């Protein structure tokens, strides 16, 4: 009787238990990626650290303002460490994973949505984006939310007003992120062109809901308009105009080809590429073929338009690979759905052949998932070109400053200045911690010099007290500890 009850409970709640286990596994994978691999900060992550030190209009006129507000709140509560630097991206990556999961459940059957989710989310690209302290996760988050809310609206899900408000919020907040204005405009044009989506937008019964959503959209857009009027540079950043002088189209095309079609793993922009193995790439190509065959559907219009709009952006700025993540997941899902359909079409009534197909499909999924995790976890730890892109000096500096209750002078390079300014502001407000790229500071004894700054500062009269090392870099020496004279350092 007890066994029967357990079997009944398991069968009744099989989808809840299965989906819960999948979501839990994704959250654990993202957390491990943030804490273990790469386990440090790249130069791009260090430069992206820009918490809000004052709430003036000039200080708020920065790209990715919602992410910066979240970063400021986390630093204020928990201080600055490798974990708290990556924590905003990890939180947003968990939200993004849930949005992608529900998006795939709206568009595909469970036997397609779950494997496609597993394959794509365990690729090196998604895990790298999920743990990166840059703004790349925003491109995946907004893409997933916009497509999810649009799908709920078009499929006439319950609580239509709620989904319209969610779409309005997602669109408004996405405009704070560079380049996404072009994606939004393109999707709006596609929605007006396709008759099915145009009907849902213009039908009379939905006008009140759209009016409420448009009002909320305008409300969240007003601060952005004001900030752009205060700082015209912000508008240039959001439109990508400030990067026009640095565009190298030939280099961008090469990087794009290496990112998706190269064979031997290499490192570009601190990321191991190619970002997809050849099995996933083959399924994605199959998905593109199927989308072309179904080119009149609203789904195809949306995904193809998104892909076409992102290609110029990827050539202009190859670091924006995250912007095509969600369309790539959907294309992969379409290919996987076609693969299953064609196999079962060959053997419509043969249970043995269908069972063999299930075994082969499960083995293929398992290999792709495990290879993706292995490439990420071991690649960023043991591939020399990738490992040297990341440093964990934050932990060493925090430990050394805590051991020295007297005033400490911390000398860093220009590239490291955003990171250590945040450390001085949030971690040690009661200690006079000087952060500078020169030596014209009064000091009382202790000087900590980072490896990057050591070649830039004169050390005359300073007594070397020790060298702090770790195993996160090829040369090992990360910090130099000096005893300086108590008078003004010359």
C-alpha positions as CSV (number, residue, x, y, z in Angstrom):
1,X,0.0,0.0,0.0
2,X,2.8,2.4,0.9
3,X,4.6,1.6,-2.3
4,X,1.5,2.2,-4.3
5,X,1.0,5.6,-2.6
6,X,4.6,6.6,-3.4
7,X,4.2,5.5,-7.1
8,X,0.9,7.4,-7.3
9,X,2.4,10.6,-5.8
10,X,5.5,10.4,-8.1
11,X,3.2,9.9,-11.2
12,X,0.9,12.7,-10.2
13,X,3.7,15.2,-9.5
14,X,6.1,13.9,-12.1
15,X,6.2,17.2,-14.1
16,X,6.6,19.4,-11.0
17,X,9.3,17.2,-9.7
18,X,11.1,17.0,-13.1
19,X,10.9,20.7,-13.8
20,X,11.9,21.5,-10.2
21,X,15.0,19.2,-10.5
22,X,15.9,20.9,-13.8
23,X,15.6,24.4,-12.4
24,X,17.6,23.4,-9.3
25,X,20.3,21.9,-11.5
26,X,20.5,25.1,-13.6
27,X,20.8,27.3,-10.4
28,X,23.5,25.1,-9.0
29,X,25.4,25.1,-12.3
30,X,25.3,29.0,-12.4
31,X,26.4,29.2,-8.8
32,X,29.3,26.8,-9.3
33,X,30.3,28.8,-12.5
34,X,30.3,32.0,-10.5
35,X,32.4,30.6,-7.6
36,X,34.7,28.0,-9.1
37,X,35.3,28.6,-12.8
38,X,36.9,30.9,-13.8
39,X,37.1,31.9,-10.1
40,X,38.5,35.4,-10.8
41,X,37.9,38.6,-12.6
42,X,38.8,39.5,-16.2
43,X,40.0,43.0,-17.2
44,X,36.5,43.6,-18.8
45,X,34.9,42.8,-15.5
46,X,37.2,45.1,-13.5
47,X,36.5,48.0,-15.9
48,X,32.7,47.4,-15.7
49,X,32.7,47.9,-11.9
50,X,30.9,51.3,-11.6
51,X,28.7,51.5,-8.5
52,X,26.8,54.8,-8.0
53,X,28.7,56.8,-5.4
54,X,26.3,59.8,-5.5
55,X,22.8,60.1,-6.9
56,X,23.2,63.2,-9.0
57,X,22.0,63.3,-12.6
58,X,25.5,63.3,-13.9
59,X,26.4,60.1,-11.9
60,X,23.2,58.4,-13.1
61,X,23.8,59.1,-16.7
62,X,25.5,55.8,-17.4
63,X,24.6,52.8,-19.6
64,X,23.0,49.8,-17.9
65,X,21.7,51.9,-15.1
66,X,19.4,49.1,-13.6
67,X,22.4,46.8,-13.3
68,X,24.5,49.5,-11.7
69,X,21.8,50.2,-9.1
70,X,21.6,46.5,-8.2
71,X,25.4,46.4,-8.0
72,X,25.5,49.4,-5.7
73,X,22.9,47.8,-3.4
74,X,24.8,44.6,-3.1
75,X,28.1,46.4,-2.5
76,X,26.4,48.5,0.2
77,X,25.1,45.4,2.0
78,X,27.9,42.9,1.6
79,X,31.0,44.8,0.6
80,X,33.2,44.1,-2.4
81,X,34.6,40.6,-3.1
82,X,34.7,38.3,-6.1
83,X,31.3,36.8,-5.1
84,X,29.6,40.2,-4.6
85,X,31.0,41.5,-7.9
86,X,29.6,38.6,-9.8
87,X,26.4,38.3,-7.7
88,X,24.3,40.7,-9.8
89,X,24.9,38.7,-12.9
90,X,24.3,35.4,-11.1
91,X,20.9,36.7,-9.8
92,X,19.9,37.9,-13.2
93,X,21.1,34.7,-14.8
94,X,18.8,32.7,-12.5
95,X,15.9,34.9,-13.5
96,X,17.0,34.6,-17.2
97,X,17.1,30.8,-16.9
98,X,13.5,30.7,-15.6
99,X,12.3,33.0,-18.4
100,X,14.0,30.9,-21.0
101,X,12.5,27.7,-19.6
102,X,8.9,29.1,-19.6
103,X,9.5,30.5,-23.1
104,X,10.5,27.1,-24.4
105,X,7.5,25.5,-22.6
106,X,5.2,27.9,-24.4
107,X,6.7,27.2,-27.9
108,X,7.6,23.5,-27.7
109,X,6.5,20.2,-26.1
110,X,8.3,19.0,-23.0
111,X,10.3,16.4,-24.8
112,X,11.9,19.2,-26.9
113,X,12.0,22.1,-24.4
114,X,13.9,20.2,-21.6
115,X,16.7,18.7,-23.8
116,X,17.2,22.0,-25.7
117,X,17.3,23.9,-22.4
118,X,19.9,21.5,-21.0
119,X,22.1,21.6,-24.1
120,X,22.1,25.4,-24.5
121,X,22.3,26.4,-20.9
122,X,25.2,24.1,-20.2
123,X,27.2,25.5,-23.1
124,X,30.3,27.5,-22.3
125,X,28.7,30.7,-23.7
126,X,25.8,30.7,-21.3
127,X,27.7,29.7,-18.2
128,X,30.4,32.3,-19.1
129,X,27.8,35.0,-19.5
130,X,26.0,33.9,-16.3
131,X,29.0,34.4,-14.1
132,X,30.6,37.4,-15.9
133,X,30.4,40.7,-14.0
134,X,29.9,42.6,-17.2
135,X,26.5,43.7,-18.6
136,X,26.3,40.8,-21.1
137,X,23.7,39.0,-19.0
138,X,21.3,41.9,-19.7
139,X,21.1,41.0,-23.4
140,X,20.0,37.5,-22.6
141,X,17.6,38.6,-19.8
142,X,15.8,41.2,-21.9
143,X,15.7,39.0,-24.9
144,X,14.1,36.2,-22.9
145,X,11.6,38.4,-21.2
146,X,10.5,40.3,-24.3
147,X,9.9,37.0,-26.2
148,X,8.2,35.4,-23.3
149,X,5.7,38.2,-22.6
150,X,5.1,38.6,-26.4
151,X,4.4,34.8,-26.6
152,X,2.0,34.9,-23.7
153,X,0.1,37.8,-25.3
154,X,-0.1,36.2,-28.7
155,X,-1.2,32.9,-27.3
156,X,-4.0,34.6,-25.3
157,X,-2.8,33.4,-21.9
158,X,-4.7,34.4,-18.8
159,X,-4.0,37.7,-17.1
160,X,-3.4,39.5,-20.4
161,X,-2.9,42.9,-18.8
162,X,-0.2,41.6,-16.6
163,X,1.8,40.2,-19.6
164,X,1.4,43.5,-21.5
165,X,2.7,45.4,-18.4
166,X,5.6,43.0,-18.2
167,X,6.4,43.5,-21.9
168,X,6.3,47.3,-21.4
169,X,8.6,47.1,-18.5
170,X,11.1,44.8,-20.3
171,X,11.1,47.1,-23.4
172,X,11.6,50.2,-21.3
173,X,14.4,48.8,-19.2
174,X,16.1,47.3,-22.2
175,X,16.6,50.8,-23.7
176,X,19.0,51.5,-20.9
177,X,21.3,48.9,-22.4
178,X,23.4,49.8,-25.5
179,X,22.2,48.6,-29.0
180,X,18.9,47.1,-27.8
181,X,17.0,50.0,-29.2
182,X,17.7,48.6,-32.7
183,X,16.4,45.2,-31.7
184,X,13.3,46.6,-30.2
185,X,12.5,48.8,-33.3
186,X,13.1,45.8,-35.6
187,X,10.8,43.6,-33.6
188,X,8.1,46.3,-33.6
189,X,8.3,46.6,-37.3
190,X,8.0,42.8,-37.7
191,X,5.0,42.8,-35.4
192,X,3.3,45.4,-37.5
193,X,4.1,43.6,-40.7
194,X,2.9,40.1,-39.8
195,X,-1.0,39.9,-39.9
196,X,-1.3,37.7,-36.8
197,X,0.7,40.0,-34.5
198,X,-0.7,43.1,-36.1
199,X,-4.3,41.9,-35.3
200,X,-3.4,41.4,-31.6
201,X,-1.9,44.9,-31.4
202,X,-4.6,46.8,-33.2
203,X,-7.8,45.0,-32.2
204,X,-10.3,47.2,-30.4
205,X,-10.8,45.0,-27.3
206,X,-7.1,45.3,-26.4
207,X,-6.7,49.0,-26.7
208,X,-7.3,49.8,-23.0
209,X,-4.7,47.3,-22.0
210,X,-2.2,48.6,-24.5
211,X,-2.9,52.2,-23.3
212,X,-2.1,51.1,-19.7
213,X,1.1,49.3,-20.8
214,X,2.1,52.3,-23.0
215,X,1.7,54.6,-20.0
216,X,4.0,52.4,-17.8
217,X,6.5,52.2,-20.7
218,X,6.6,56.0,-20.9
219,X,6.9,56.4,-17.2
220,X,10.0,54.3,-17.1
221,X,11.4,55.9,-20.2
222,X,11.1,59.5,-18.8
223,X,14.2,59.2,-16.6
224,X,16.3,57.9,-19.6
225,X,15.2,60.9,-21.7
226,X,16.2,63.3,-19.0
227,X,19.5,61.6,-18.4
228,X,20.3,61.7,-22.1
229,X,19.5,65.5,-22.1
230,X,21.9,66.0,-19.2
231,X,24.6,63.9,-20.7
232,X,24.6,63.6,-24.5
233,X,27.4,61.0,-24.3
234,X,24.9,58.6,-22.7
235,X,22.8,58.7,-25.9
236,X,25.9,58.0,-28.0
237,X,26.7,55.0,-25.8
238,X,23.2,53.6,-26.0
239,X,23.1,54.0,-29.8
240,X,26.7,52.8,-30.2
241,X,27.8,56.0,-31.9
242,X,30.7,56.5,-29.5
243,X,32.3,53.2,-30.8
244,X,32.1,54.0,-34.5
245,X,35.8,55.2,-34.5
246,X,36.9,51.8,-33.2
247,X,35.0,49.6,-35.7
248,X,37.1,47.0,-37.5
249,X,34.7,45.1,-39.8
250,X,37.3,42.5,-41.1
251,X,38.4,41.7,-37.5
252,X,34.8,41.5,-36.4
253,X,33.9,39.0,-39.2
254,X,36.9,36.9,-38.3
255,X,36.1,36.8,-34.6
256,X,32.4,35.9,-35.5
257,X,33.5,33.0,-37.7
258,X,36.0,31.8,-35.0
259,X,33.3,32.1,-32.3
260,X,30.9,29.6,-34.0
261,X,32.8,27.6,-36.7
262,X,36.4,27.2,-35.4
263,X,37.7,23.8,-34.5
264,X,40.6,24.2,-32.1
265,X,39.7,26.0,-28.8
266,X,41.2,29.4,-28.6
267,X,40.6,32.5,-26.4
268,X,39.0,35.7,-27.6
269,X,37.7,38.5,-25.4
270,X,38.6,36.4,-22.3
271,X,36.2,33.7,-23.6
272,X,37.0,30.2,-24.9
273,X,35.7,29.8,-28.4
274,X,34.0,28.1,-30.3
275,X,31.0,28.5,-28.0
276,X,29.1,25.5,-29.5
277,X,30.3,22.0,-30.2
278,X,29.7,20.6,-33.7
279,X,26.7,18.5,-32.7
280,X,24.9,21.5,-31.3
281,X,25.9,23.5,-34.4
282,X,24.6,20.9,-36.7
283,X,21.2,20.8,-34.9
284,X,21.1,24.6,-35.0
285,X,21.7,24.5,-38.8
286,X,18.9,22.0,-39.1
287,X,16.7,24.4,-37.1
288,X,17.5,27.3,-39.6
289,X,16.4,25.1,-42.5
290,X,13.1,24.2,-40.8
291,X,12.5,27.9,-40.0
292,X,13.0,28.7,-43.6
293,X,10.4,26.1,-44.6
294,X,8.0,27.6,-42.0
295,X,8.9,31.2,-43.0
296,X,5.3,32.5,-42.9
297,X,4.8,31.8,-39.1
298,X,5.0,34.6,-36.5
299,X,7.6,32.6,-34.7
300,X,9.9,32.5,-37.7
301,X,9.4,36.2,-38.4
302,X,10.4,37.1,-34.9
303,X,13.5,34.8,-34.7
304,X,14.8,35.5,-38.2
305,X,14.3,39.2,-37.7
306,X,16.2,39.1,-34.3
307,X,19.0,37.1,-35.9
308,X,19.4,39.4,-38.9
309,X,19.4,42.5,-36.6
310,X,22.1,41.1,-34.4
311,X,24.5,40.1,-37.1
312,X,25.7,43.7,-37.8
313,X,26.0,44.3,-34.1
314,X,28.2,41.1,-33.7
315,X,30.4,42.3,-36.4
316,X,30.7,45.8,-35.0
317,X,31.3,44.5,-31.4
318,X,32.3,40.8,-31.3
319,X,32.0,40.9,-27.5
320,X,28.2,41.0,-27.8
321,X,27.8,37.2,-28.4
322,X,25.2,37.2,-25.6
323,X,22.8,39.2,-27.7
324,X,22.1,36.2,-29.9
325,X,21.8,33.6,-27.1
326,X,18.0,33.3,-26.9
327,X,17.4,33.2,-30.7
328,X,20.1,30.5,-30.8
329,X,18.4,28.5,-28.1
330,X,15.1,28.6,-30.1
331,X,16.8,27.7,-33.3
332,X,18.4,24.8,-31.6
333,X,15.0,23.7,-30.2
334,X,13.5,23.9,-33.6
335,X,16.3,21.7,-35.0
336,X,16.0,19.2,-32.1
337,X,12.2,19.0,-32.7
338,X,12.7,18.3,-36.4
339,X,15.3,15.6,-35.6
340,X,12.8,13.8,-33.3
341,X,10.0,14.2,-35.8
342,X,11.9,12.9,-38.8
343,X,13.1,9.8,-36.8
344,X,9.7,8.9,-35.6
345,X,8.3,9.5,-39.1
346,X,10.7,6.8,-40.4
347,X,9.3,4.3,-37.9
348,X,5.7,5.3,-37.1
349,X,4.6,1.9,-35.7
350,X,7.8,0.1,-34.8
351,X,8.3,0.4,-31.0
352,X,11.8,-1.1,-31.1
353,X,13.1,1.4,-33.6
354,X,11.4,4.2,-31.6
355,X,13.1,2.9,-28.4
356,X,16.5,2.7,-30.1
357,X,16.0,6.3,-31.3
358,X,15.2,7.4,-27.7
359,X,18.4,5.7,-26.5
360,X,20.5,7.4,-29.1
361,X,18.8,10.8,-28.5
362,X,19.4,10.5,-24.8
363,X,23.1,9.6,-25.3
364,X,23.5,12.5,-27.7
365,X,22.0,14.9,-25.2
366,X,24.1,13.5,-22.4
367,X,27.3,13.8,-24.4
368,X,26.6,17.4,-25.4
369,X,25.7,18.5,-21.9
370,X,28.7,16.8,-20.3
371,X,31.1,18.1,-22.9
372,X,29.7,21.6,-22.5
373,X,30.2,21.5,-18.7
374,X,33.6,19.9,-19.1
375,X,34.8,22.5,-21.5
376,X,33.7,25.3,-19.2
377,X,34.9,23.9,-15.8
378,X,38.2,22.5,-17.0
379,X,38.9,25.0,-19.8
380,X,38.9,28.1,-17.7
381,X,40.9,26.4,-14.9
382,X,43.6,24.6,-16.9
383,X,43.8,26.1,-20.4
384,X,46.8,28.5,-19.9
385,X,45.5,31.2,-22.4
386,X,42.1,31.3,-20.6
387,X,43.4,31.0,-17.0
388,X,45.7,34.0,-17.3
389,X,42.8,36.2,-18.4
390,X,41.4,36.1,-14.8
391,X,42.9,37.2,-11.5
392,X,41.8,36.8,-7.9
393,X,43.8,39.7,-6.4
394,X,40.7,41.1,-4.6
395,X,40.8,38.3,-2.1
396,X,44.5,38.9,-1.4
397,X,44.1,42.6,-1.0
398,X,41.2,42.2,1.4
399,X,43.2,39.8,3.5
400,X,46.3,42.1,3.6
401,X,44.4,45.3,4.5
402,X,42.5,43.5,7.3
403,X,45.9,42.6,8.8
404,X,47.0,46.2,8.9
405,X,44.9,48.4,11.1
406,X,47.0,51.5,10.4
407,X,46.7,53.6,7.2
408,X,47.6,51.7,4.1
409,X,48.6,53.1,0.7
410,X,47.3,50.9,-2.1
411,X,49.0,51.6,-5.5
412,X,47.2,50.2,-8.5
413,X,47.3,50.6,-12.3
414,X,44.8,52.7,-14.2
415,X,42.9,49.6,-15.4
416,X,42.5,48.4,-11.8
417,X,41.3,51.7,-10.5
418,X,37.5,51.1,-10.7
419,X,37.8,47.9,-8.7
420,X,40.0,49.2,-5.9
421,X,38.0,52.5,-5.6
422,X,35.0,50.4,-4.9
423,X,36.9,48.3,-2.3
424,X,38.2,51.5,-0.6
425,X,34.7,53.0,-0.5
426,X,32.6,50.0,0.6
427,X,35.0,47.6,2.5
428,X,37.1,50.0,4.6
429,X,35.2,53.3,5.3
430,X,36.8,53.5,8.8
431,X,40.4,53.0,7.5
432,X,42.2,55.6,5.5
433,X,42.9,53.6,2.4
434,X,44.5,55.5,-0.4
435,X,43.9,54.4,-3.9
436,X,46.1,56.0,-6.5
437,X,48.2,55.5,-9.6
438,X,51.0,57.8,-8.4
439,X,53.0,58.0,-5.2
440,X,52.3,61.6,-4.3
441,X,50.5,60.6,-1.0
442,X,51.2,60.9,2.6
443,X,51.6,57.5,4.2
444,X,52.4,55.9,7.5
445,X,54.3,52.8,6.8
446,X,52.4,50.3,4.9
447,X,52.3,50.2,1.1
448,X,50.6,47.5,-1.0
449,X,51.4,47.5,-4.7
450,X,49.7,45.3,-7.2
451,X,51.7,43.5,-9.9
452,X,50.2,45.6,-12.6
453,X,51.2,48.8,-10.9
454,X,54.7,47.7,-9.8
455,X,56.4,48.7,-13.0
456,X,54.7,52.2,-12.9
457,X,55.9,53.5,-9.6
458,X,59.3,54.4,-8.2
459,X,60.2,52.4,-5.1
460,X,63.2,54.4,-3.8
461,X,63.6,54.1,0.0
462,X,60.9,51.5,0.3
463,X,61.7,48.3,2.2
464,X,60.3,45.1,0.7
465,X,58.4,43.3,3.4
466,X,57.0,40.4,1.4
467,X,55.5,39.1,-1.8
468,X,52.0,37.7,-1.9
469,X,51.4,34.8,-4.4
470,X,48.7,32.5,-5.4
471,X,48.1,29.8,-8.1
472,X,45.8,31.9,-10.2
473,X,48.4,33.3,-12.6
474,X,51.4,32.0,-14.4
475,X,54.1,34.0,-12.5
476,X,52.4,33.8,-9.1
477,X,53.5,37.1,-7.6
478,X,50.4,39.2,-7.3
479,X,51.1,41.8,-4.5
480,X,54.2,43.5,-3.2
481,X,54.3,44.7,0.5
482,X,56.6,47.6,1.3
483,X,57.5,49.6,4.4
484,X,57.7,53.3,3.3
485,X,59.1,56.3,5.1
486,X,56.7,58.1,7.4
487,X,57.3,61.4,5.6
488,X,55.8,62.3,2.2
489,X,56.8,59.8,-0.4
490,X,58.7,61.4,-3.2
